[in-house]
Amino acid sequence: MAACEHHGVPTFGENDGKTDGARWRDNFIHPRHTSGILVQLFWEERPGVWSHSDKIPWTALRKAGIRE
């Protein structure tokens, strides 16, 4: 976030939460600022926390071959 702010790149849709006692955050850079690609930035306090948050449906992870 600080790097985006420093370089004047606007972000949107910031979320933060806590899953299994560990914090996580995410936000996005709009495609108009990245030559047409939606970029999601995320941070997790402990590896694996993001995949257990309510932001990713398990059906999508299973299709990608990721297991619990």
Contacts in CASP RR format, 6 or more apart in sequence:
PFRMAT RR
TARGET T0000
AUTHOR 0000-0000-0000
METHOD contacts of the structure
MODEL  1
MAACEHHGVPTFGENDGKTDGARWRDNFIHPRHTSGILVQLFWEERPGVW
SHSDKIPWTALRKAGIRE
1 11 0 8 1.000
1 14 0 8 1.000
1 27 0 8 1.000
1 41 0 8 1.000
4 10 0 8 1.000
4 11 0 8 1.000
4 29 0 8 1.000
4 41 0 8 1.000
9 29 0 8 1.000
9 33 0 8 1.000
10 29 0 8 1.000
10 30 0 8 1.000
10 33 0 8 1.000
11 27 0 8 1.000
11 28 0 8 1.000
11 29 0 8 1.000
11 41 0 8 1.000
12 27 0 8 1.000
12 28 0 8 1.000
12 30 0 8 1.000
13 27 0 8 1.000
13 28 0 8 1.000
14 25 0 8 1.000
14 26 0 8 1.000
14 27 0 8 1.000
15 25 0 8 1.000
15 26 0 8 1.000
15 27 0 8 1.000
15 55 0 8 1.000
16 23 0 8 1.000
16 24 0 8 1.000
16 25 0 8 1.000
16 26 0 8 1.000
17 23 0 8 1.000
17 24 0 8 1.000
17 25 0 8 1.000
17 53 0 8 1.000
18 24 0 8 1.000
19 49 0 8 1.000
19 50 0 8 1.000
19 52 0 8 1.000
19 53 0 8 1.000
19 54 0 8 1.000
20 46 0 8 1.000
20 49 0 8 1.000
20 52 0 8 1.000
21 49 0 8 1.000
22 44 0 8 1.000
22 45 0 8 1.000
22 46 0 8 1.000
22 49 0 8 1.000
23 44 0 8 1.000
23 45 0 8 1.000
23 49 0 8 1.000
24 42 0 8 1.000
24 43 0 8 1.000
24 44 0 8 1.000
24 45 0 8 1.000
24 49 0 8 1.000
24 50 0 8 1.000
24 53 0 8 1.000
25 42 0 8 1.000
25 43 0 8 1.000
26 40 0 8 1.000
26 41 0 8 1.000
26 42 0 8 1.000
26 43 0 8 1.000
26 50 0 8 1.000
26 55 0 8 1.000
27 40 0 8 1.000
27 41 0 8 1.000
28 38 0 8 1.000
28 39 0 8 1.000
28 40 0 8 1.000
28 41 0 8 1.000
29 38 0 8 1.000
29 39 0 8 1.000
29 41 0 8 1.000
30 38 0 8 1.000
31 37 0 8 1.000
31 38 0 8 1.000
42 50 0 8 1.000
44 50 0 8 1.000
50 56 0 8 1.000
51 61 0 8 1.000
51 66 0 8 1.000
58 68 0 8 1.000
61 67 0 8 1.000
END
